[in-house]
């Protein structure tokens, strides 16, 4: 299994390096279109290799997706937390009731054994 994992990672690295070498030409990345930049007076631009723009876009998409999914699953995590605390509360109540039942029956040895477990 480890061999398959490392083989896959090696293939991904080779593909990414090949993509980077094939797209090493510089491109201008503008914040705003030229007409809007002239109208607002804010025309920031930067020269970057194309592969940096591609990898940056993929990375930004992954990060946005992870954050979106984390926010979407908040209700499930909150519900699991409530259920977990409810189970702990019920387990402690069950333990208390078992000990009380054993004491009521008069068998103190069983009560001590239930409390120990």
DADA-V970563 format. One record per residue. N is the residue number from 1. PHI is phi in whole degrees, -180 to 180 (999 if undefined). PSI is psi in whole degrees, 0 to 359 (* if undefined). D_LAST is the distance of its C-alpha to the last C-alpha in whole Angstrom. Layout:
n=N phi=PHI psi=PSI d_last=D_LAST
n=N phi=PHI psi=PSI d_last=D_LAST
This chain:
n=1 phi=999 psi=321 d_last=41
n=2 phi=-64 psi=322 d_last=41
n=3 phi=-62 psi=318 d_last=45
n=4 phi=-64 psi=318 d_last=45
n=5 phi=-61 psi=312 d_last=44
n=6 phi=-69 psi=326 d_last=46
n=7 phi=-65 psi=316 d_last=49
n=8 phi=-63 psi=314 d_last=48
n=9 phi=-63 psi=321 d_last=48
n=10 phi=-64 psi=319 d_last=51
n=11 phi=-64 psi=319 d_last=53
n=12 phi=-63 psi=317 d_last=52
n=13 phi=-63 psi=316 d_last=53
n=14 phi=-62 psi=318 d_last=57
n=15 phi=-65 psi=316 d_last=57
n=16 phi=-66 psi=320 d_last=56
n=17 phi=-67 psi=319 d_last=59
n=18 phi=-62 psi=316 d_last=61
n=19 phi=-62 psi=319 d_last=61
n=20 phi=-66 psi=318 d_last=61
n=21 phi=-68 psi=327 d_last=65
n=22 phi=-75 psi=338 d_last=66
n=23 phi=-122 psi=47 d_last=66
n=24 phi=-87 psi=355 d_last=67
n=25 phi=-66 psi=148 d_last=70
n=26 phi=-81 psi=143 d_last=69
n=27 phi=-130 psi=155 d_last=69
n=28 phi=-96 psi=123 d_last=70
n=29 phi=-103 psi=112 d_last=66
n=30 phi=-100 psi=143 d_last=68
n=31 phi=-75 psi=320 d_last=66
n=32 phi=-127 psi=155 d_last=68
n=33 phi=-62 psi=153 d_last=71
n=34 phi=-56 psi=320 d_last=74
n=35 phi=-65 psi=317 d_last=76
n=36 phi=-71 psi=325 d_last=73
n=37 phi=-65 psi=320 d_last=73
n=38 phi=-67 psi=323 d_last=76
n=39 phi=-70 psi=323 d_last=76
n=40 phi=-93 psi=341 d_last=73
n=41 phi=80 psi=8 d_last=74
n=42 phi=-116 psi=96 d_last=71
n=43 phi=-126 psi=73 d_last=71
n=44 phi=-84 psi=133 d_last=69
n=45 phi=-143 psi=154 d_last=69
n=46 phi=-143 psi=143 d_last=67
n=47 phi=-93 psi=123 d_last=68
n=48 phi=-138 psi=153 d_last=66
n=49 phi=-65 psi=147 d_last=65
n=50 phi=-61 psi=323 d_last=65
n=51 phi=-65 psi=331 d_last=61
n=52 phi=-67 psi=320 d_last=60
n=53 phi=-65 psi=317 d_last=61
n=54 phi=-63 psi=308 d_last=59
n=55 phi=-64 psi=323 d_last=56
n=56 phi=-63 psi=320 d_last=56
n=57 phi=-65 psi=317 d_last=56
n=58 phi=-63 psi=316 d_last=53
n=59 phi=-64 psi=317 d_last=51
n=60 phi=-63 psi=319 d_last=51
n=61 phi=-63 psi=318 d_last=51
n=62 phi=-63 psi=315 d_last=47
n=63 phi=-64 psi=317 d_last=46
n=64 phi=-62 psi=318 d_last=48
n=65 phi=-63 psi=318 d_last=46
n=66 phi=-64 psi=315 d_last=42
n=67 phi=-66 psi=318 d_last=43
n=68 phi=-60 psi=314 d_last=44
n=69 phi=-66 psi=320 d_last=41
n=70 phi=-62 psi=318 d_last=38
n=71 phi=-68 psi=322 d_last=40
n=72 phi=-67 psi=326 d_last=40
n=73 phi=-88 psi=5 d_last=36
n=74 phi=-58 psi=318 d_last=35
n=75 phi=-64 psi=326 d_last=34
n=76 phi=-70 psi=319 d_last=32
n=77 phi=-66 psi=321 d_last=30
n=78 phi=-65 psi=318 d_last=30
n=79 phi=-65 psi=319 d_last=29
n=80 phi=-64 psi=322 d_last=26
n=81 phi=-65 psi=318 d_last=25
n=82 phi=-63 psi=317 d_last=25
n=83 phi=-64 psi=319 d_last=23
n=84 phi=-62 psi=316 d_last=20
n=85 phi=-69 psi=325 d_last=20
n=86 phi=-66 psi=319 d_last=20
n=87 phi=-64 psi=317 d_last=17
n=88 phi=-62 psi=319 d_last=15
n=89 phi=-64 psi=316 d_last=17
n=90 phi=-68 psi=324 d_last=16
n=91 phi=-65 psi=319 d_last=12
n=92 phi=-68 psi=324 d_last=12
n=93 phi=-67 psi=321 d_last=14
n=94 phi=-64 psi=317 d_last=12
n=95 phi=-62 psi=317 d_last=9
n=96 phi=-64 psi=317 d_last=12
n=97 phi=-68 psi=324 d_last=13
n=98 phi=-64 psi=317 d_last=11
n=99 phi=-65 psi=320 d_last=11
n=100 phi=-67 psi=320 d_last=14
n=101 phi=-64 psi=317 d_last=15
n=102 phi=-66 psi=323 d_last=14
n=103 phi=-69 psi=321 d_last=16
n=104 phi=-65 psi=327 d_last=19
n=105 phi=-78 psi=347 d_last=19
n=106 phi=92 psi=3 d_last=19
n=107 phi=-99 psi=94 d_last=16
n=108 phi=-72 psi=333 d_last=14
n=109 phi=-67 psi=316 d_last=13
n=110 phi=-66 psi=324 d_last=11
n=111 phi=-63 psi=317 d_last=10
n=112 phi=-66 psi=321 d_last=9
n=113 phi=-67 psi=321 d_last=6
n=114 phi=-66 psi=322 d_last=5
n=115 phi=-69 psi=327 d_last=6
n=116 phi=-73 psi=333 d_last=4
n=117 phi=-91 psi=* d_last=0
